[in-house]
Amino acid sequence: MTRCLLLLVLWLATAMGSTAASLDSLMTQYGLVDVGALDSAITVDLRYATTNNFVGRQMYGSLTRAYLTPETARSLLVALAMLRTVDVRYGFIIYDAARPLSVQRTMWDCVKGTPNERYVAKPHRGGPHNYGMAVDIALTLDGVPVDMGTPFDTFTPAAHITAEPSLVKRGIISREAMNNRRLLRRVMTAAGFGTFSREWWHFTRYKMPYTRAHLPLLDF
């Protein structure tokens, strides 16, 4: 490895570390809490901190923690408690939570003008993730993700929650996957979360008019 290339690699490593540290700091400055630290039954796999996402790019640096507003985090713990009354082996895995507005802009630029733009909030006012009150989530059993019918970030009707019996009848998702989705929705909505018809994994704690009036936009 040449000296120039080595310096570039070292600079990139330092920059990524600084980005993660600054994102953690900014999240806490905005009053958000680290959800993964609240209960061992909550695991975190931040997909936008990897290349395993619809953009195909790592957008969070080396940040691996999931953050939410305190009220949203408390509601998530209520949902978890209800879930574990069904079976104590159940838990949650979080794929995304609070999202900086800068990342939202990158996502929007990738889908703008395509059929997939209906799945991504426009960044000019921010979407629910950009206020720290939305979470992308699935179920785990003994720490292993269960069948939810599609992977996270599947932008097709197979991920929609509006016609799941038809998806089962046509063999697109399994009955087990439909039941897992229904269980996830049952505990999340009972804890105060709303759903999004096109994404089985997406839940929001408040409606957007209330959110924009009472929560700060994560504009960084």
NORWOJO-V584987 format. One record per run of one state. SS is the DSSP state (H for helix, E for strand, C for the rest). FROM is the first residue (numbers start at 1). LEN is the number of residues. If there is no record, write none. Layout:
BEGIN
[[SS & FROM & LEN] [SS & FROM & LEN]]
END
This chain:
BEGIN
[[C & 1 & 2] [H & 3 & 27] [C & 30 & 2] [E & 32 & 3] [H & 35 & 3] [C & 38 & 4] [E & 42 & 3] [C & 45 & 2] [H & 47 & 3] [C & 50 & 17] [E & 67 & 3] [H & 70 & 17] [C & 87 & 3] [E & 90 & 7] [C & 97 & 4] [H & 101 & 11] [C & 112 & 3] [H & 115 & 5] [C & 120 & 8] [H & 128 & 4] [C & 132 & 2] [E & 134 & 8] [C & 142 & 2] [E & 144 & 2] [C & 146 & 11] [H & 157 & 3] [C & 160 & 4] [H & 164 & 6] [C & 170 & 5] [H & 175 & 16] [C & 191 & 3] [E & 194 & 3] [C & 197 & 2] [E & 199 & 6] [C & 205 & 3] [H & 208 & 7] [C & 215 & 6]]
END
